[in-house]
Structures are given as C-alpha cells and as structure tokens.
Amino acid sequence: MRSDLRFDFIADMQKSTLTVRREFAAGRPLVWDCYTKSELLDQWYAPKPLITKTKSFDFSEGGHWHFAMIDPNGTHYWSRTDYETITPIDGYTGYDAFTDETGVVNPDLPRSHVNMTFTDKGEHTLVETLVAYNSAEDLQVVIDMGMQEGLASTLERLDALLVTLAV
C-alpha cells in the first residue's frame, strides 16, 4: 500500500460498525465512477488474486449490483448491493449481503448497511465507508473472514486502476 495515502480500518464492537477511510490520488468524479459503474468495478473490486464479474447492475435508488468474486480455481463468491439512496459524487447508502447465484440473500452470513461518502481532499479524494451490522458477532464474522486484508488489497487495485484512467 502507498504509505502516502491514508487507510483507516476501525471496528467498533459496541456499535457493531466498521469504519473504513481511504484516500485516493484522483479527483472525486473519477473515484465516484469507479464505485458506480460496473465496467470499472469489474476491474478492481476484489482482493488479489480474485476477479469480479457483474451479473446485473442498476445504479439507481432501489436498484442493485449482483456480482461474483471468482478465485483462480473458478469458485464464485456471490454478493449483492441494494442501493437505497444516491447523491451523485457525494455518496450513497445501501445494503450488502452474501447471496447465491440467483441473488437470494444467504441468511447464514451477515448482512450490512453501508453508507459511502466521497469528499475532496485537495487533488485527492477521501472515501469513507461506514458499515453497520446487526450485532458485534456479525462484525466479528467478517473480520475473521479477512475483511481488513481483503479491503487493503482491493483498494490497492483501485489505486492501480486510477493511475491508468488518469492518463
């Protein structure tokens, strides 16, 4: 990870929340596009060595993103984000869940509410993600699944993509 860019990963077990702050060396409109366009999400939204493939995408209030992270052996890990509110280039909220291939939520894995905020920081963009879980136990499950390491790797991929898009 680039040491000159901020990365915070703060778990609050009392509130059952996870706060992730990450600074990117790119303007807010470009970073926003990388989070809100499936053709760009597919290029970075998975920790190495996984890749992401979108099955369906509708970035609108009431819309969703259904996708799989695919490991080198071809195993698909399905997820879904249901978009609740959208304020262009400022932020959005929604619900994240693990699903099956058809998009049905897996009741055995934690579901979360996500609040994304995009803020100018000079020529950079600060993205803050507040993830709220139903319980501290649910938060612990995703931490134990490697959420911190996975996010760090995933966001490094976004850094690399932003360099190519800024050219």
N, C-alpha and C positions, 0 to 999 in steps of 0.2 A: 504494500500500500504506500502511496506517496505520503511522506511524512509531513509535507507542507499543507495537506488538506485535512480538515477536521473530520473525525469519525468518533461519535459517541454512541455507546450501546448501554442503556441504563434500564435495568429490570427493577421494578418496584413491586415487591411481592405483596405489600399491604394493599396496594391499589389494583393489583393484578394487571399492571400495564408494563409495556416495553416502549421506551423512547429511543429512537434512532435518529441521530443527526449526522448528515454527511454533506460536505461541501464539494462542489464540482467546479472545475476550471472552465466554465462555459456560461453563456447568458441564459437567463430564465426561459425564454421562449424555446430554445433548443433542448434544454433539460426537460421541460414540460412535454415536448413532442416525444422524447424518448420514453416517457412514462405513460403516454396516452395514445400511441399509435402502434398497432400490433406488428407492423413490419419492422419497427425499431425494437420493440420489446423482445421479439423473437431473436434479435441479435445479441442480447446481453442478459436477459432476465433468468439466470440460473448460475449456480456456482460451478466452477470448473470441476470436472470435465463434462458436466451435463449440458444439454442444449434445450431450448424451449421451442415448442411448436404450438401455435394457436389453432384451436378447433373452431371457436366462434368468438366474435368481438363486436361489441356495440358500446362505444364510449359515449354514453348519454345517461342522464338521470333515469334510473330504472333499467338500464342496460347492464351488460355483463361482459367479462372476459373469461372464457373457458379455455384452459391450456394444459399442456403436459410438459413436465421437465423429464427429459429422457436421458438415461445413463448410457455409457458406452456399450452395455450388453443389450440395449433396446428396451429395458424396463421403463414403462411410463408411470410417472407420479402425477396424477391429475389434481388440478386445483381450479378454483373459480373465485373471481371477484365480482360481487354485485354492487354496482355503483349507485350511491344514494343521492349525494349532492355533488355538483360540479360548479366551481367558479374558475373559469378559464385563466390560466397561467398562475393563479394564486393557490389553488388547492382543490381537493376532492375528498369525499368520505365514502365508505362502503364497507361491505362485509367480505372477509376472506374465509375460505373453507377448503379443506381437502375433499375431493369428490371421486366418483368413479368416471369412467369414460363417457357416460351419458350426461354428466353434470350433477348427478344426485349427491348431495352432501353426505359425507361419511360421518355418522353420529358417534363413532368411536374415537375421533380425533378432534382437537379443539378448533372451534370457530372463533373468529375475532372481528372486532370492529376497528377499522383503520381510518385515521384522519391524517391526510397528507397535506403539508404546507410547503410552498415554494417561495423563497424570499431572496431578493437581490442582496448580494454581499460584495459591493464593488463590482468588478467584472465577473465575479463568480456567482454561483447560486447555492444557497443553503436549502437542502431538502430535510424537513423534519417529519418523521413518521411516528405517530402515537398509536400504538396497538393495544387495544383493551380486550382482555379475556374475561370469561365468566368467573374464573377462580384463580387463585395462586397455583393450584395444582395444574390447571390447563397451561398457564405460563411456563411452569417448570417442565412440562412435557415438551414444548417446542424448544426450550433452552437445551434440554437433554438430547433433542434430535439434531443439535448442531446449528441452531439459528444464528448465533453470533459469527461463527466461522463461515457459514454459508452466505450470510449477508455481506461480510467483508469481501469475500471472493466475487460475489455477484456485482457489487458496486465498483470493484476494480475493473470488471469487464465494461461497465458503463463508462468509466474514465477512458478506457482504450477506444471505445466507440466514439465518444465525444471528440477525441483528437482527430479521428478520420472524418467526422462530419463537419468540423470547423474549418477544414481546408477549403 
